[in-house]
Amino acid sequence: MIGLIKKDFLMAKKQLLIVTILMVFYCVVLGNGKSADYQLGMFSGYLVAFMSILPITMLAYDEKNKWGKYASALPVSRNQQVISKYIIMIVLVLLAIIIFTVLTIITGGSIEDISTQMSITFATAIIMSSIILTLAYKFGTSKARFVFFGLIFVIMLVMAKVLAGNTDIDMTKEFVQPHGFAIMCVVFGSLVYISCCCLSMYLYSKKDL
């Protein structure tokens, strides 16, 4: 298991370097002089977008190099191969959040001001990445991208319809500030993460390599 996690981490090493550089650039250069909410929103959007793409990118490398057939000759189970992907996913999300927290402290920000937003960002990132990884195990990496973007489009349409008649609601006050909502997001995100991991293990166990 440790070897699988190390393999995935090495595969994502280049992407991690790029993410770190861009994160510093966005937060220090583009966010210089901007409000904390602006910087946080920029970071959150970038983290969610990146984490939605990274898992399927790693899986695409495995498919391209026929990793499944090679791994079948190794003393590792299919479940371990799936679990390693989900472990590296959550580790990378936590690493990105830690980096942003350190940058916030360096620039004079307060951890209390971003704790709730970071919880929501964490939940959103693992939900999105878990869903697209599950779709990749079901449909393959190529089809999963189209299915995922289709789902995002539908979700955006539904949210637009729901929020259309509620423009007078202060979304930040209603949904971001309460700690209860942040806790609920983390719990829900964790449940989706575990459910997707279990479903991915089932799908991969039935897949022909």
N, C-alpha and C positions, 0 to 999 in steps of 0.2 A: 504493500500500500504506500509506504513512504517513497519507494522508487517511482511509483506512478505519479505521485504528487510532485516529486522533483522533476520528472519529465515534463509535466504540464507547466510547471513554474519556469523551466528553462525555455519552453516554447513561447511563453508569454513575456519573457525578459525584455525583448526589444520593444514590445508594446508598452511595457511598464516604464521603460526609460522615456519613451515618447510622451506618455501620459504625465509623468512627473514634470517634464520640461514644459509641456503645454499648461499644466495646472499652475505652475509658478508664473508663467507668462500671463495667463488670464487673471490670476489673483493679484499679482504685483503691478503689472503694466496696465492692462485694460481696466482693472478694478481700482487703480490708484485714484484716490479722491472720491470714489463712489461710496455709497452707503453700504453697510454690512449686508442689508437685504439684497442689494444688487449683486454683490460678490457671491453671496450664498446661493442665490438663484442661478447664477452663471455656473457655479461649481456643480450644483445639483443636476442641472440639465446635462452638463457634459459627462458627469459620472454615470448617470442613468443610460445615456446614449452609448457610452463606451462599454459598459458592462452588458448591454444588450447584444453587442456585436462580438465581444471577446470569446465567450463560451463556444459559439458556433464557429468562430475562426479556428479555435484549437481543435474542435471536432473535425473540421474540414481538412486540417493537416493530417489527422489520423486516417481519414478516408482516402486521401490522396496517396498516402504512403502505405496503404493496406495494413495499418497497425493492428486491426482486429485479428487478422490471420496470424500475424506474428505473435501477438499476445496470447493467442490460444495455445501456443506451444510453451508458454511460460507458466510458472506456478502462481498465477493470479486468476481470480474468477472474473466473470463479466460484471458482477455486482461491484466488485472492487474498482473496476475500470470506470464505472459510472460514478461511484461515490467520490473517487479522486477528482473528477471534474467539478462536482458540487462543492467539495472542500476548497479547492483552489479558487473557485468563484467567490465564496464568502470571505476567504482570506484576502483576496485582492480588493474587495469592497471595503473591508475594515482597514486595510493598508492605505487606501485612498483617503478615507475619512480621517485617519490619524495624521496623514500628511497635511490635509487641509486644516486640521485643528492646530497643528504646530505652526503653520503659516499664519493662522489667525492670532495666536498668542504673540508671535514675533512682530506682527503689524499692530499690536496693541489692542486687539479685540478681546472680547470676553467669551469664555466657554459657555457660560450660562445663556448668553444671547443666541448661541447656535445649537445648543444641545437638543432642543425639540426638533428643529429643522433637520438636523443630522439624523435623528431617529426616523423621520419620515423619508429622507433620502435613502437611508439604508434599506428600509422596507421596500421602497419603490424599485431600487436597483436589483435586489435579490428576486423580487417577483418577476420583473421583466426578463432577467437573465435565466431564471428557472423555467419560465414558460417557453422561451425560444429554444432552450436546450432540450426540453422535452419534445418539442415539435421536430427538432433535428433528429432525434432518435426514432421518431415515428415516420417522418417523410423523407429524411435525408437533409443534408445541409442546404442544398440548392433550393428545394421546394419549401423548406422551412422558412427561409427568408421572405418569400412571397406570402406565405400563410401568415407569418408574424406581422408584416406590414399591413396586410389586409385586416387583421384583428385590431391593430392600432387605429386604422382608419375608421373602423366601425365604432370603436370605443370613443374616439374623438367626436364622432357625429352624435352619439348618444349623450355624451357629456354636454355638448353644445345645446342639444334639445332641452336637457334637464335644467341647465343654468340660464337658459334664455329668458325665463320669466323671473329670475332672481338676481337681477343686476343691482338691486339695492342692498344686497347682503355684502358685508365686509368679509371677503373670503379669508383674509389674513387673520382677522380677529376671531372668526368662527371656527376655522379649521387648523390654523398653524399654532396659535398661542397655547391652547389648552394642552396640558401634559397628558391628560387622559386620552386624547386622540392620538398622540404620539405613541403611547404605550399600546393602544389598540392596533396601530399600524405595524409596529414591530411584531406583535403577536400574530397578526394576520399574515404578515410577510413570512414569518417563520413557519406557519402552518402550510402556506403555499409552497415554500421551499422544500419542506419535508415530503409533502404530497407529490410534488413534481419529481423529487428524487426517487421515491418508491415507484412511481409510474414509469420513469425512465429505466429503472432496473428491470421492470417487467417487460417493457418494450424491447430492450436490448437483449434480454434472455431469449426472446422469440425471433430475433433477427438472424437472417442467414448472412454469414460473413463471406 
